[in-house]
């Protein structure tokens, strides 16, 4: 059996849109990372004890204090041996360890999320990660706050309430720098204030130059997939913008930034200036996969220091999940970081925000299994698109009703495909049948698929949630793996992908039986090509998406059978076609041009045929 040319056009359009989408958003198919020997720096994962003595070279002989001193030139210098101490603030969702060296976070651990190796997710660790700024030191030189040893942190507040920690460093002239961090219950946002006494001396240019270094460590099983979702996000004066990791990011923003975030697939670290940053410069690189580092970022930010001898500069720092409700609750448009639709397909984010996400959150309160929730979401979406589906099946029924007449035309015209196409178009026009009626509704459903692709790929609720054989609905499910990468498939095989391909093939075979036969032998294999294409496209996608597609295909098969056999009245359709044939019809200009082109082409073919015979 074969299908008509218009159905082929539909299949080709679907394929082009699928490949175009995955080219711009995924940059090729995700391959399973080859097994490599894990290289970890165990020392970097150990939180130092409460008190650790860290020797600091003395710059003033005989001075053993661990504070700031005033040099002969009137600038600040660190003197004496420095003592690095550690204090902790924690609530129900996170633990933050602060170091007196630099008065900054030394470790941030999320209590509710685990990394791929079953350890808790850490967004800050000792080593490369640091948050510092420049202060005026000896002469015209500056010193980094990360190299200054603050006095022991003073912790206030109870564990179950709002907690604060204060670090202070000062000199004998009254100049001082104070860092104040605040952590509220059940919150991933840390309040951070810098207070400066003698600010006009410490920051003579009236600018605070911040240097923020972050190593985004691997949190997911597939680091290549994680890198595809890693990006720099920021809120500029004219709105939200983002830059994907790719081969690296090197950008400067001169027009002011409200906040800047370093986002991985499911987590982000974001710094917010209450009064905004006047300038930002970002360098993000992608180290080798073997390092287990997704991205290495150095961010230079500039904030204005209030005029006067005393200044207070407020910030906030977010360390936490890319959860839509959580980020939206801060009222900073940080929820834009979650990829519910970006780039050329940014319009699908409205489908996710207004339809998919509200329904998902509503059902989430009643259903324990996310696999069942996805099935219910599929049914809900199919109900919304049912008018389009019915139109498509009605068009298919009309095409089937014309099948005897098309068969008669084919027998009459033989191998003259040009003549058959002209007569076929005339028959469709007189019968009032739109040959694209079955394709257009299918094309209109493609944005829904793209919306769900973005939704399932970015929804942290699915992370680590199992269903049947899938251990993680936010990642691909693999029932078979092998030690080499096969082009188009990768190094594993997903069972949900196989089910999606098989059900797609069944739909194609059923559709073949509902469409008129064609005389073109090439069209005979088209129903098999698209399902095979899905195997390569879907094999590395989240199992939540392939499970959705499988359920949707099963519903399609059931609907096709019920509508074609119990809802559509084929005798009534045939009578309607015969009635349409009796009505006088005028040709549109497009139809006239099309027929003229077909007739001209036929004359050319006839002339060529006669020339060959001579």
Long-range contacts (C-beta under 8 A, 24 or more apart in sequence): 1-512, 1-513, 1-517, 1-524, 2-512, 2-517, 2-518, 2-519, 2-520, 2-521, 2-523, 2-524, 3-511, 3-512, 3-515, 3-518, 3-523, 3-526, 3-527, 4-399, 4-435, 4-515, 4-516, 4-518, 4-523, 5-421, 5-518, 5-520, 5-523, 6-435, 6-436, 6-438, 6-439, 7-438, 7-439, 7-511, 7-515, 7-526, 8-523, 8-526, 9-436, 9-439, 10-436, 10-438, 10-439, 10-442, 10-443, 11-526, 11-527, 11-529, 11-530, 13-439, 13-443, 14-442, 14-443, 14-446, 14-530, 15-530, 15-533, 17-443, 17-446, 18-533, 18-537, 19-537, 20-344, 21-344, 21-345, 21-450, 21-453, 22-537, 24-343, 24-344, 24-345, 25-342, 25-343, 25-345, 25-454, 26-228, 27-228, 27-246, 29-488, 29-490, 29-536, 29-537, 29-539, 29-540, 30-222, 30-224, 30-225, 30-228, 30-476, 30-490, 30-540, 31-224, 31-485, 31-490, 31-491, 31-540, 32-222, 32-478, 32-481, 32-485, 32-490, 32-491, 32-492, 32-540, 33-222, 33-223, 33-224, 33-289, 34-483, 34-485, 34-491, 35-483, 36-289, 36-290, 38-292, 39-290, 39-291, 39-292, 40-292, 41-127, 44-125, 44-126, 44-127, 45-119, 45-122, 45-125, 47-86, 47-97, 47-106, 47-107, 48-84, 48-86, 48-106, 48-126, 49-86, 50-85, 50-86, 51-83, 51-85, 51-86, 52-83, 52-84, 52-85, 52-86, 53-81, 53-83, 53-84, 54-81, 54-82, 54-83, 54-84, 54-101, 54-149, 55-81, 55-82, 56-80, 56-81, 56-82, 56-149, 66-149, 66-151, 67-151, 67-169, 67-170, 67-171, 68-148, 68-169, 68-170, 68-171, 68-175, 69-171, 69-172, 70-171, 70-172, 70-173, 71-138, 73-138, 73-139, 74-201, 75-136, 75-137, 75-138, 75-139, 75-141, 76-135, 76-136, 76-137, 76-138, 76-143, 76-171, 76-175, 76-202, 77-137, 77-138, 77-143, 78-143, 78-147, 78-148, 78-149, 82-149, 83-149, 83-152, 84-149, 85-152, 85-153, 87-152, 87-153, 87-155, 87-165, 89-155, 89-163, 89-164, 89-165, 89-181, 89-183, 90-159, 90-183, 91-159, 91-163, 91-183, 91-184, 91-185, 91-186, 91-187, 92-185, 92-186, 93-186, 93-187, 93-188, 93-320, 94-183, 94-188, 94-319, 94-320, 96-181, 96-183, 96-190, 96-319, 98-153, 98-165, 98-167, 98-181, 100-149, 100-150, 100-151, 100-152, 100-153, 100-167, 101-146, 101-147, 101-148, 101-149, 101-150, 102-130, 102-131, 102-132, 102-144, 102-145, 102-146, 102-147, 102-148, 102-150, 103-145, 103-148, 103-150, 103-153, 103-167, 103-169, 103-177, 103-179, 104-130, 104-131, 104-132, 104-145, 104-146, 104-179, 105-129, 105-131, 105-181, 105-190, 105-317, 108-319, 110-188, 110-267, 110-319, 110-320, 110-321, 113-219, 113-266, 113-267, 113-321, 113-463, 113-464, 114-464, 115-217, 115-218, 115-219, 116-218, 116-219, 116-220, 116-221, 121-219, 121-267, 122-217, 123-267, 123-269, 123-319, 123-320, 124-214, 124-269, 124-319, 125-215, 125-217, 127-215, 128-213, 128-214, 128-215, 128-296, 129-213, 129-214, 129-215, 130-211, 130-212, 130-213, 131-210, 131-211, 131-212, 131-213, 131-271, 131-317, 132-210, 132-211, 133-194, 133-208, 133-209, 133-210, 133-211, 134-209, 134-211, 135-177, 135-202, 135-203, 136-201, 136-202, 136-203, 136-204, 144-211, 145-177, 148-177, 150-177, 150-179, 160-185, 161-185, 170-197, 173-198, 174-198, 175-201, 175-202, 177-202, 188-318, 188-319, 188-320, 188-321, 188-326, 189-316, 189-317, 189-318, 189-320, 189-330, 190-316, 190-317, 190-318, 190-319, 191-314, 191-315, 191-316, 192-314, 192-315, 192-316, 192-317, 193-312, 193-313, 193-314, 193-315, 194-311, 194-312, 194-313, 194-315, 195-310, 195-311, 195-312, 195-313, 196-305, 196-310, 196-311, 196-312, 196-313, 197-309, 197-310, 198-309, 198-310, 199-305, 199-306, 199-308, 199-309, 199-310, 199-311, 200-307, 200-308, 200-309, 201-309, 203-305, 203-311, 206-304, 206-305, 206-307, 207-278, 207-302, 207-303, 207-304, 207-305, 208-302, 208-303, 208-304, 208-305, 208-313, 209-300, 209-301, 209-302, 210-271, 210-299, 210-300, 210-301, 210-302, 210-303, 211-298, 211-299, 211-300, 212-271, 212-297, 212-298, 212-299, 212-300, 212-301, 213-297, 213-298, 213-299, 214-262, 214-269, 214-296, 214-297, 214-299, 215-293, 215-295, 215-296, 215-297, 216-262, 216-264, 216-269, 216-293, 216-294, 216-295, 216-296, 216-297, 217-292, 217-293, 217-294, 218-292, 218-293, 218-294, 219-264, 219-265, 219-266, 219-267, 219-294, 220-265, 220-266, 220-475, 221-472, 221-475, 222-475, 222-476, 222-540, 223-289, 223-292, 223-294, 224-289, 225-265, 225-475, 225-540, 226-264, 226-265, 226-294, 227-286, 227-294, 227-295, 229-263, 229-264, 229-265, 229-339, 229-457, 229-458, 230-263, 230-264, 230-265, 230-286, 230-294, 230-295, 231-263, 232-260, 232-261, 232-262, 232-263, 232-282, 232-284, 232-297, 233-260, 233-261, 233-262, 233-263, 233-268, 233-270, 233-336, 233-337, 234-258, 234-259, 234-260, 234-261, 234-280, 235-259, 235-260, 235-332, 235-333, 235-334, 235-336, 240-333, 240-336, 242-337, 242-342, 243-282, 243-284, 245-284, 245-286, 245-294, 245-295, 246-286, 247-286, 248-283, 248-284, 248-285, 248-286, 249-282, 249-283, 249-284, 250-282, 250-283, 250-284, 251-281, 251-282, 252-279, 252-280, 252-281, 252-282, 253-279, 253-280, 253-281, 253-282, 254-279, 257-301, 258-332, 259-332, 259-334, 260-299, 260-301, 261-318, 261-334, 261-337, 262-295, 262-297, 262-299, 263-322, 263-337, 264-294, 264-295, 265-322, 265-458, 266-321, 266-322, 266-458, 266-460, 266-463, 266-474, 267-320, 267-321, 267-322, 268-318, 268-320, 268-322, 268-337, 269-317, 269-318, 269-319, 270-317, 270-318, 270-334, 270-337, 271-299, 271-301, 271-315, 271-316, 271-317, 271-318, 272-315, 272-316, 272-317, 272-318, 272-332, 273-301, 273-303, 273-314, 273-315, 274-314, 274-315, 274-316, 275-303, 275-304, 275-313, 275-314, 276-303, 277-301, 277-302, 277-303, 278-302, 278-303, 278-304, 321-460, 322-458, 322-460, 323-460, 323-461, 324-357, 325-361, 338-458, 339-454, 339-457, 339-458, 340-451, 340-454, 340-455, 340-458, 341-450, 341-451, 341-454, 342-454, 345-447, 345-450, 345-454, 347-447, 348-447, 348-450, 348-451, 348-454, 349-451, 349-454, 351-447, 351-448, 351-451, 352-451, 352-454, 352-455, 355-384, 356-381, 356-451, 356-452, 356-455, 357-455, 360-455, 360-459, 360-461, 364-461, 369-467, 370-461, 370-462, 370-465, 370-467, 370-473, 370-544, 371-467, 371-468, 371-470, 371-473, 371-547, 374-467, 374-473, 374-544, 374-547, 374-548, 374-551, 375-547, 375-551, 377-548, 378-548, 378-551, 378-552, 378-555, 379-551, 379-555, 381-448, 381-452, 381-552, 382-552, 382-555, 382-559, 385-445, 385-448, 386-559, 388-441, 388-444, 388-445, 389-441, 389-556, 389-559, 389-563, 390-563, 390-567, 391-437, 391-441, 392-437, 392-438, 392-441, 392-442, 393-438, 393-559, 393-560, 393-563, 393-564, 393-568, 394-437, 394-568, 394-573, 395-433, 395-434, 395-437, 395-438, 396-438, 396-511, 396-514, 396-515, 396-564, 397-514, 397-564, 397-568, 397-570, 397-573, 398-431, 398-433, 398-437, 398-573, 398-577, 399-433, 399-435, 399-438, 399-514, 399-515, 399-516, 400-514, 400-515, 400-516, 400-570, 401-570, 401-573, 401-574, 401-577, 402-427, 402-428, 402-431, 402-433, 402-516, 402-577, 403-516, 403-517, 406-516, 406-517, 407-516, 407-517, 410-517, 410-519, 415-519, 417-519, 417-520, 418-598, 418-601, 418-602, 418-605, 419-602, 420-519, 421-598, 422-595, 422-598, 422-599, 422-602, 425-591, 425-594, 425-595, 425-598, 429-585, 429-587, 429-591, 430-580, 430-581, 430-585, 431-577, 431-580, 431-581, 432-576, 432-577, 432-580, 432-583, 433-577, 449-549, 452-545, 452-548, 453-541, 453-545, 456-542, 456-544, 456-545, 456-548, 457-541, 457-542, 457-545, 459-544, 462-542, 462-544, 467-543, 467-547, 469-495, 470-496, 470-543, 470-547, 472-543, 473-542, 473-543, 473-544, 473-547, 474-542, 474-544, 475-542, 475-543, 476-539, 476-540, 476-541, 476-542, 476-543, 476-546, 477-543, 477-546, 488-535, 488-536, 489-535, 489-536, 489-539, 490-539, 490-540, 492-539, 493-539, 494-538, 494-539, 494-540, 494-543, 494-546, 496-543, 496-546, 496-547, 496-550, 497-534, 497-535, 497-538, 497-539, 497-541, 497-546, 498-535, 499-546, 499-550, 500-534, 500-538, 500-546, 500-549, 500-550, 500-553, 501-531, 501-532, 501-534, 501-535, 501-538, 502-531, 503-550, 503-553, 503-554, 503-556, 503-557, 504-530, 504-531, 504-534, 504-549, 504-553, 505-531, 506-553, 506-557, 507-553, 507-556, 507-557, 507-560, 510-557, 510-560, 511-560, 514-560, 514-564
